[in-house]
Amino acid sequence: MLRRFLYILMFAAGLLGLGHTAHAQAAGPWHPLDALTPQEIETAVSLLQQAGHADSATVFSAMTLAEADKQAVLAWTQGQPFTRKAFVVLRRDRKTFEANVDLTAKKVLSHREVIGAQTSITQEEWSLARQITLDDKGWQNAMRARGITDFTKVACTPLPAGPREAGSAQSARVLKVPCFSLEHRLHPAHGRPIEGLVAVVDVDAKELVRLIDDGAKVEIGPPPATYGAASWSPRDPMKPVRNMLPAGSNISIRGTYQVAWQNWSFHLRADRRAGAIVSLVRYNDNGRARLIAYQMHVSEMFVPYAVPDPTWAFRGYLDAGELGLGYLISSLRAGADCPAQSYVIDLLMPSDKGGMFVAPKALCIFERATGNPAWRHYDAGTQRIAARPEIELVVRIIPTIGNYDYVIDYIFQPRGTIKLRAGATGLDAIRSSDQAKVSPKQALAETPRDTLIAPYTVAPFHEHFISYRIDLDIDGPKNLAVRDTLGVATENGNRVVKRTIHAQPGEGPMAFQPDHAGNWRIANPNKTTALGYAPSYQIVHGHYQPPVDGQSPLFVRAGFARQPLWLTRQDPRETWAAGDYPVLSGGDTGLPAYVSDKDSVHNQDLVIWPTLSFRHVTRPEDFPVLPTLWHEIRLRPMHFFDRDPSHDLAPRFAKPAATE
């Protein structure tokens, strides 16, 4: 009853436009793809308990919508009834189980153990591992050997333990725990790492299994006067620079949540693992709501570090699969994280205990003027300027994964382009050093594995790989993948530039060349435009850097990161680029396994998996905070429209309605 009340309260107060209010809905579901409601989660838990599959100690690691058949969703119209099902991952008695529950018929459809699978890490396990470490006598002695005796000034931060170590039991529930000194900070939110010591904790057994202690003792002394809390005094504030909506918003939001803006429409829901899922992306082309993407979301984030030290060598995080982008989603601050005129939405997320928790102000939707022309032309003869301002719609979440904050944007433009944009900010992961500054000889010399970014502080080199799962349905589900390549040929003795079109024959990695001449597109061979083309969307992928060391043991769970672009046939069982259960896995059950059968992809329902990646060679300019690093992938219409869909943008904005 309390959960239901919180749900109603959330929707009464949660869909808050900071400059206006959206239409709130207090019940549901309203759409087949809506996230599970508190009442539905309560029903699922109750049915599992009645069937003897769950008890008060059961951990519900995942409880999410089991989506209806794709064709049924595409055929559904507003007002028609629909069936609701839940997919549940449970952890009970140190074992992992999967269950499917029919919420409409109120019955458990299936329940099975998944042998050897480890579920995502819970908040309770983090807290438990931290306390076990602080209470352990062996750890305390190792601290004293480093001159640290006041444990109230030590903070420990449990981490995923990386790939399963050779010889370890599949069932061991292990976290690795480094610690930080809270004295002599260089940064108000960042302790100084205590080097050379990591605790290995089994949270099931509730014991510290062993210490990784390489004996390193880096003295942690006071920082220079120009660092620390005193260095954080802000400069004088600027005069206001704002993106205002004097006539109100152009965004329409119905239910939970169907969004419309200009000619775009899509469905949006929150997900504990993916963060946000965007579905049924359509563009209204002169009265025709044309389907472009059935669904798109972040599938995995992989962050491997390049430090061979045993207290660092395990650090190759799979942030979605091990932790959950929605589980660690952070609240948004108006005027900084999102413009002041945004719709800001409180999100409900399933909890580990079989209930719900509110993630306050966790998602924003806004339109913005970029300050760029959408298009323009100057006529020298008449001296007239024809120009239109570029306005775009943005859906944004910001998961905070330890020291990193990831700004995840889905951007829609009137020209028919969709941008998948990711910004990395927050704080660099750091190590303590005994060096205050580099010597002149070191300044331009080869640098092994890290950079001195502040006195006595180094930041290791690392990489980021973000995999998106994008189910493109260009004017319908039956598509094919083609690649346009420009080259030089000879015709009648003349050199000409020709375009060659290659079709991808089967599932697998897609040959990649980061320029327009080598771009892939997804085309519908069953439809034609007025000009006779097969409508298609181009994948403009300009942000991929291959792994520096793709054979590192850290990549045993993340084979997707070795390729910039993958293609599979649509399969609802293939959702996560690193597989369903990457926690403490000893192998890869994700994309490399999905494509191993090399199924034909000609005129099939296709999914593309672009990997956005960048190498982070750290700099002093990354300290004390990391300026946001932006990277993006664009989905751009090619032969989809008969002309530029933004050609008819109005030359000026509507005037605000007169007020008395």
N, C-alpha and C positions, 0 to 999 in steps of 0.2 A: 504494500500500500504506500509506504514511504517512497519507494522508487518511482511509482506512478505519479505521485505528487511532485517529485523533483522534475520529472519529465515535463509535466504540464507547466511547472514554474519556469523551466528552462526556455520553453518555446514562447512563453509569455514575455520573457525578458531577454532572451538570448539572441534573437535575430535583430541586433541593434545596429542601425546605421548611425554612425557617429554624427552625421548631419541630418539624418532622416531615419525612419523606421520602416522595415520591410513588413509584409503581411505575415504574421505569425500563425503557425498551425499547432494546435495542442493535441492532436490525435494522429492516427495513421495506422499502417502505412498507406500512402497515397499513390504509390507507383510500384511496379514489380521489382524495381532495382533499389528501392529505399533501404537504408540500413535497418537492421533489426531494432525494434522498439523495446523499451524496458519490459512491457507486458509480454512480448514474444520471448525475450531472454528468460524471464521468470517462468514461462510455460516450458521452455526447453529444459531448464534445470530441474523443474518439478517432474517432468516426464522421465528424465534420466535417473533421478533419485527413486522414483516409483518402480522403475525397471531394475533397480539394484546396481546400476552402473556408476553411481556417484554417491558420495556421502559428504559430511561436513568438512572433511579434510581434503577433498578433491580440489585440485587446482585446474581452473578452466583457462588454459593457455591461449585458446582461440575460440571465439564464438562469433560466427559471421554468417552473412546471408549465403545460402546455397542458391545460386542464381537459377532462375527458371531457364528452360530451353531457349536458346537464342532466337529461333524462329518465332516462338510464342511471344517473346518480348517485343520483337519487331512488329508483330501483327497486332499487339495490344493497343487499344484505344482508351482514352480517358473514360472512366465510368464502368468499364468491364471488370468483373471479378477476376481475381488471380490467386494462385496457390502460393503459400509461403513455406519455405523450408530453411532449416539452420544446419550449418556444418560446425561441429564442435570437436575441439582437440582437448582431451582431458589428461591430467597426470595424477595417477593414483597408485599408491603402494610402489613408487619408484618405476612405474611402467607408464607407457604412453598409449592412449587409445584414441580412435576416431569414431565419431558417431554422426549419423544423419537423422534429423528429426523433422517430421512433417508437422508443422505448426498448425496448419489448417485442419488436418484430420486428427491432430493431437495423438501422435504415436511415434515411437522410435522405429525408424526404418532399418537401421543397421548399427552395429557396434563391434569394433574389432581392435585387437592389440596391434600396434606397429612395432615390431621387434627392433630393438636397438636405437629407436628414434629418441632424440632429445628435444624437448620443447623450448620455446623462448624463455629467457631469464626474467624472473619476477622481481618486483621491488622488495618483497620479503626476503628473497635470497640475497640480494645485495646487502640489505641491512644485517642479515645473519652472518654473512661472510666477513663483513667489516668488524662486527663485535667479536667473532671467534678469533680473528687476527689480533685485535687489541688485547684480548684476555690471555693469549698464549704465552707461557713462560719462556719458551725458546725464542719466540719473536722479541719479547721484551729484553732478553739477554743480548740479542743481536743489535737491538737499538742502543743499549747501554754501551756496547763495544764501539758504537759510533758517537758516543758522547751525548746521547739523547736519553734523558731520564724522566722528563715531565711528559707523560703520554697524553695529558689533556691538551697539549699543544701539537698533537700529531693527528692528521686526517688520513684515513685510508679509503681508497676508491677501488672496489672490486671491478674486475674487467672480465670479459669473455676470455676463455683460456685458449682460444685458437683451435687448430685442428687437433683431433684426438691423437695423443702421443702413442707411439708404437709400444705394444705390450700392455696398455692400460685397458681396463674393462669398459665395454660399451655403456654399461649402466652407471658408471661413476659420474656424479654430478659436480663438476669441478669448476671453480672460479679461481683466478689468480689476482693477488691483491698487492699492489704497490702502495707506498705511503708517502706523505708529504709533511714537511715541517711548516707550522703556521707562524714561526718566528721569522723576523727579518724578511718579510715579503717584498718582492719587487713589484707586485701587482696586487691590488686589493682582493681579487677573487682567485688568486693563483698561489697555492703553497709552493715551497721549494722542494723538489723531489729529493727523497732520501735514496741515494744511489746504492746499487748492488744487492738489493734485498727485495724479494717478492715471496709472499706466502701463497701456498697452494692449498686451497680449502675445499673439502668435500661437504657441500651444504646438506646433502642427504644424511651423511654420517655425523654431521655437526662436529667436525674436527679439522684441525690443521694437519694436513697429510705430510707436508714437508716444507722446508724453506729452501728457496733458491738464493744462495748467499755466496757471491763471488768475492767477498771481503773488501769491496770498494768502499772507501771512506772519504767522501768529499766534504770538506769543512764548509758549513753553511754560516757565513758571517753577515754582518750588516751590509746592506747595499750602499752604493754611493749616494750622496745627498740629492742628486738629480733624479733618482729612481724612488720607488716606493709610493706611498699614499700621497706624499707632498707633490709629486709630479702630475697629479690628476686635476689640478685646478683648471677650470675651463677658460677659454678665451671669451671676449665680450660677445654677447649674442648678436646674430645677424638681424637685419630688418626682415619681416615675414616674407617668405616665398611659399605660396600656397596654390594648390590646384582646387579651384572652387566650382560648385555647381549652383549658380544663382537661380536657375529655373528648375532645380530638382534633378533627380537621377533619370537616366535612360535605361536603367536595368530593371527587369521584372523578375521576381522570384516567387514561385508558387510551390506549395507543398514543402517537401523536405528532400531534395531541393531541385526544382526544375527552373533553369535560368534561361532567360531570353534577353538578347541585346542586339540592336540593329538587326541584321539578318541571321545572326547566330542563335542557336538553341542547344542546350545540353542538359543532362542530368548529373547531379553531383552527390556523392555520399562519402562519409568518413569511413576509414578502415584502420584497425589497430596496427596492421603490419605495413600497408602501403601508404598510409597517411590520408590521401585523398584519391578517389577514383572518379574519373570523368567519363561519362557514358553517353551514347546516342548523340554524337556531335553532328549537327545538321546545319546546312546553310540554305536560307530561303532565296532561291534563284528565280526571281520573277514569278513568285507564287508556288514554286515547287520546293518542298522541304527535302533537299538532297542529302542523303547520308554520306558522311565522310569517314567517321570513325565510330565503331561500335563501343570501344572502350580503350582507355589509356591510363596508365599509372606507373609510378616508380616500382620496379620489381625487386631491385637490390642495390645496395651501396657497399662497396668494398674499399677498405682503406688499409693497405699494407705499408708497414714501416721498414726502413732499410738499415736496421741495426742488428748485427749478429750477436750482441751481448745476450746471454741466456735470460736476463730479466726483461728483454725487449723482443727477442726473436719470435715469440708467439703472437705478437701484436699485428694481426691482420683481420680487422673487424668487418663483419657482415651486419651492417647496422639494421637493415630491415628484418632479416631472418633471426638474428640473435636477440634483438632488443625490441624493434617495432617503431616505425616512424610515427605512427599515430599514438602509440603508448607514450612516447617521449615528446609529443608535440608541445610547443610552448605558447604561452599567451602573447598576444600582439599588442604593441603600444601604438596608440593613435598618433599620427603625425610623424612617426619615425619608421615603424615597420610597415605601415600602410597609410595612405593619405587620410586626412581627417574626415573626408566625405564617404569613406568606405562603408559597406555593409560588413559588420563584424559578427561572426556567428559563434556561439558556444556550441561545442560538440559533445555528444555523448559517446563514450567508449566502453566496451565490455571490460569488466574487471576480472582479476584472477579468481575472485571468490564467487563468480556466477552472478554478479550484479552489474551495475553501471557506475561510472564516475564521470563527472562533468569536467571537460577540458575548457576552461573559460576563455573566451575571446581567441579561439584557436584557428579560425579561418577567416580570411577577408576576401571580399569581392569588390572591385572598384574599376572605374573607368578613368583614364588619364589622358591628358594631352601630352604628347612626347616632346613637343617643341619642334618637331620636324614636319616638313610638308608630306602629306600622303602622296601627292603628285603636284607638279606645277610646270608652267611653261611661260616664258616671256616672249612676246611678239615684238620684234624690233621695229616692224613697220608701224604698228599702231601704238607701240609702247605700253601695251596692256599686259597685265600679269594675271594669268589664270592659276589659282593655287587653292589647295584644300588642306586644312590642318589634319594631322594624323592623330586620331583618337583610337585607343585600344582598350579592351577589357582584360582584366587580370584576376585570376583566382590564385590565392597565395596561402601557403602554410609554412611554418618554420619549426621543424623538429630540432631540438637541442640534444645532441648525442655527445655527452661528456663535455669536452672542451670545444667542440665544433657546433656551430649553428648553420643549418642548411636552409636557404631560402628556396622553396620549390614553387615555381610559377608555371601556370598554364595561361598563355596569352593568345587572344583572338583579335585579328585585325580585319577591318572592312575589306581589304584586298583579297580576303579568302585564305590568308596565311595563318597557321597555328605555330606558335613558338613554345618549345619546352625549354625553360630556362632554369638554371640552378646557380645559386650564389653560395659560396662557402665563406663564412666569417666566424667570429668568436675568438678563440684563443689557440695559438700553437701549442701542441704537446711539447714539453720541454724536459731537459735533463740538467742536473746541476753540474757545474764545471769549476775547476780551480783557477780558471783563466779570466782575468779582468778585461783584457783586450788582445787582439791579434797582433803579432809582430809584423814589421814591414815585409819580412820574407814570406810570412804566411798569407799576406793580403791578396796576392795574385798567384798563390801556389795551389796545387791540387788539394781539395778539401775532402776528407773521408767522411761520408755519411751524415754530417750535420753542419750547422752554421752557428757561430757565436752571435746571438741576437741581442744580448744585453750582458752586462758584467756578470760573470760566473753562471751564465745561462746559455745553453745551446738548444737548438731545435732540430730534430732529426729530419732528414729528407724523407718524403713519403709520396704516395700516389693516391688519387681518388678515381674510382670507377663507378659510375651510376648507370644502371641498366634500366631502360624503360620497356614495358610491354605495351605495344600499340597494335590493337586489332583494327586495322584499317579496312573499311568496307566502302570502296569507292563506287557510289551509286548502287550498292548491293554487295552481298558477301562474296560472290564469285569473282576473283581477281587473279592477276598474275604479276610477277615482278620482272621489270625490264630495266636494262642499263643503257644509257645513251653515252656513246663514246665518240669524240671528234678526232679525226685523223686526216692526214694529207694523202690524196690519191691523184692519179694522172688520168685525164680525159682528153682525147684528141690532141695530145701533146701539151695540154695546159694543166697546171697544178691547181687543184681545187680542194676545198675543205669539205669533207663528208661526215655525216653522222651515221654511225652504225648502231643498231639496236640489238642487244643480246638479251635473251630471256633466261632467267634462272631455272634450271631443270628440276632441282630437288631441294629438300630441306638442307640447311647447313649455313656456314658462314658465307657472307656475300662479299665478293671482291670489292675492294674499296680504293677509291682515288679521291682525295679531298678537293675536288674542283667541280665546276659545273659540267665539264666535259665528261666526267666519270660518275655522274650522279645516278642513283637508282630512283625509280618511281614505281608505284603500285598502280596498275591500270585495270580497267574493266573492259575485257574484249567483247562483252555481250551488249554493250551500249555504244551509241554514237552521238556526237554532238551535232549541232547544225552545220558545222564545217566538216563533218565526217570523221572526226577523231574519236579514238577510244579515250574516254575521260580518265585522267590520272592525277595523282599527287606525287610530287617530287620530294625526296628525302635529302635536304641540304644539311650535311653533317660536317661541320667544320671544327669540331672539338674532340678529336681522339688522338691520344698519344699511346703507343703500345707499351706494355710493361717493360721496365728496364731489365728486369730479370723474371720473365714469365715462368721459369722453371723452379723458382723458389718454392720450398715446401708450403708456403702460405697459400699458393695458388691451387693446391690440391682440392680445395672446396669452391674455387671461383674461376673455373675454366672460361666462363663467359667473358671475363675481362681481357682475354687474349685476342679477341676479335672486336672490330668496331661495329659490326652489323650482322645480325643473324636473321634467318627466315624459317618459320615453321608453319605447318598447317594448324589452324585453330583447334585447340583441344582444351576444354575447361579444366582438365586435370594438370595442365602445364601452365602454371601461373607465375612461378618464382624462378628467377634466373639461376640461383644457386641451389635449387631443389626445395622440397617442402620442409626438411629438417636439417639445416646446416650446422646447428649447434653441436660442437664436439664431434663433428663428422670426420671420418677418415677418408672420404672420397667425394666425388662430384656426381650428384644426381640431378643436376640442372640442365642447362642448355646443351652441353655436349651429349648428354644422354637422350634428350628430346629429339635431336636430329640424327641419331645413330642409324635409324632405319631408312633415311634418305627418301622419304615419301615424295611422290610427285607434287609439285606446287603449281601446275598449269591449270588455270581456271578453277582454283580452289579457294576456300575461305582461309585467308592468310593472316599471320601475325608477324610483325617486324619487331626486332629487339635491338634498338640502337644503344651502344655503350658510349656515354659521354665521359671523357676522362681528361685528367690533367696531372702533370708532375708538379709537386710543390717543392721547389728548391727554396728553402727558407731564407729570409732576409731580416736585417735589423728593423726594417720598416713593417714587419709583421708583429712587432712588439711595441707597446703593451697589448694592443688589440690587433686583430687581423682585418685589414680593410677588405670589404667584400670582393671576392674574385668571381666574375660572372662567366658562364659558358652556356651555349645554347645549341639546340637542334631545331631546324625549321621544317615544317611540312607545307609545301608551297604548291598551289594549283598549277598544273601544266596540261593544257588541252581539256581542262575540266569545264571552264567557262568559255563562252564564245567571244567575250571581250573582258576588259578589266572590270571586275565587279564593283570597284570603288569609283568608277568614272562618274557616277551620278550623285556623289556626295554633294550636299548643299554648299553653296559658296560661303555661307555664314551661319552662325548659330541662331536658333530661335530666340526671340526676345522674351525675357522673363515676364510673366503675367503681372499686370498692374496690381499693386497692393494699396489698400486704403490707409 
